[in-house]
């Protein structure tokens, strides 16, 4: 993958960070800088390990097949994310941490502290596992991609939190989710084309 594709992938995989930052900001919950930095570190570690796992799997395939398999994983993940964003469940069985910060902010301080950020970081990192494995199979760089993902996660969480504090528009979060899914779907199609050519 080229530099532009890595940046696009990092931005797409970190869109949920902006969504959660925005939703928490709308409800008056601040994500501290230290907490945000720790969440970004978790994102780096999770992406690094998943890319490493993807590379191990990719050793069993040729470069063309690796690109095809990675592209298929991206495309499936992108379609799943797009479907979830466009057709959310009407009555989810339990409150989601994304929309309900009180699940994480146990002490009701309206500030996500360092110990509380661990749960958010791990949950956000789950998005990067599928992306990292697919990227590892299709040849995503082992260090630059996780660093880019962590940097975008840190920036997007902070920006989203500040925007949410100023703009009370729930539709913005939905559009961010849709844009993220479309980007990952596009990268999957691009990877498939590379594998076929």
N, C-alpha and C positions, 0 to 999 in steps of 0.2 A: 504494500500500500504506500502511496505517496504521502508527502507531508500534508497536503490539503485534505486527503481522505482521513488521515489520522485526526486532524483538527475537527473535521465534520463528525467523525465517530465519537470523539471525546465530548463534543458539544451535545450530540444526540443522547449519549449515555448519561449526561449530567443534567438533562432537562428536568428530570424528577427532582433534582436538588433545588432548582429554581421554583418548581411547583410547591414543594414543601416549605421552602423559605417564604414564598408568597402567601400561602395559606396560613402559616403561623403569624406572619406579619399582619394580615388582615384581622386576626383574632387578638392582636396586641401582645404576642409572645415573641420575645427577642432571642435570637441565636447568637451567643457571644462569639467573639473572634477566636478564642482558644478552643471552644467547642467546635466551631466550624473547621478549624485547622485539624483537629483530631479526627473529625468525620472525613476530611479529605485524605488523611493518612490511611484510614481504614479502606477508603475507596482505592487508593494506590495499591495497598497490600492485596486486596481482593482481586483487582484487575491483573496485577502481576502474577499471582498464583494461578488464575484461570487461564491466562495466556500461556503460562508454562505448561499447564495441563493440556491445553489445545495443541501446543507444539509436540508434546509426547504422542498424542493421538495422530497428529499430522505426519509423523515419521513412517506410518504404515501406508501412506498414500503418496503418489507422485505430486509434483507441484501443481499440475493442472487439476487433478482430482481434489487436492487440498483446497484450491481456490473455489472449485465447484461446491464442495461440502461446506466450506466456510460461508459461501454465498447463500446456500440453502438455509443454513442456521440463521443468518442475518435476516433473510427474507421471511422465514417463519416467525421469528421474534418480532420483526417489524409489523407483520400482519396481526399477530396477537395483540401487540400494544395498540395498534390502530383500532382494532375491533373493541378493545377494552375502553379506549378513549371515546369512541363514537357511540357505543352502546353500553354504558355503565349499568351495573345491577341496580334495579330500582330499590330493593330492600335488602341491603347486605346483611348477612347473619350477625355480624358484630361490628362495632365502630372501628374505623380505620385510622391508624396513627397519622396519616396524611391530612385528614380533615379534622381530627380531634386531638389537638396538642396536649390536652389534659391526660391522655394515655401515657405520654412520656414525661410531662411536667408534673411529677407526682407531688411535689411540695407546693404547687400552685403559686410559684414565685413569678410566673410569666417570663422567666428567663430559662433557656435550655442550658444547663450547666454541664461541666465536663463529663460527669458520671452519667448524666441523662443522654448525652450525645452518643454514647456507645451504641445504644439500641437503634437510634436513627441511622447511624453510620453503617451498622450491620445490615439493616433492612434495605437501605439505599444500595448497598454493595451487591445485594442479590441480583439487581438489574445488570450489573457489570459481569456477572459470572457467565451467563450465556453469551454475551457479547465478546467477552475475553476468550472463551473457548473457541468460538467461531473465528475470531480474529487470529488466535494462535494457530489454528489449522490452516488458515489462508495466508499466514506469513506476517502477521502484525508484529512490529518491533517489540522486544521484550521490555525495554526500559523507557523509551520515549513515549510510547502509547499510555502506559500507566501514569507517567508523570503528567502528560497532557490531560488525562481523565481527572486526576487529583486537582490540577490547577483549575480546570473548568468547574469541578464540583465546588471548590472553595469560592470561586468568583460568583457562580450562579446562585449558590445558597445565600451569600451576602447580598447580592443584587436583588434577588427575589424577596428576601426579608425586608429590605428597605422599601421596595416597591409596594409590597403588601401593606406596609405601615401607612403609605400615602394614597394608594389607589384601591378602593374596595370594588373590584370587578371580578367576580368568580369565573366569568367566561375567558379571561386571560389565561388562567391556569389550564383550562381545557384545551385552548389553542396551542399552548406550549407542549402538551402531551401529544397532540396530533402531529405537530411539526417534528417532534422527536421520533415518532413512529415512522413518518414518511422518510426522514433522513436515513434511518437504519434500513428501511426497505430499499431505498435507492442504492445504498452502499452494498446491500446484498445482491441486487441486480447487476451492479457494476462488477462485483467480484465474480459472479457467474459468467459474465461476458468475457472477462479476462481468462477464465478457465477454459472457455469454449474456443477462443481465438488462438 
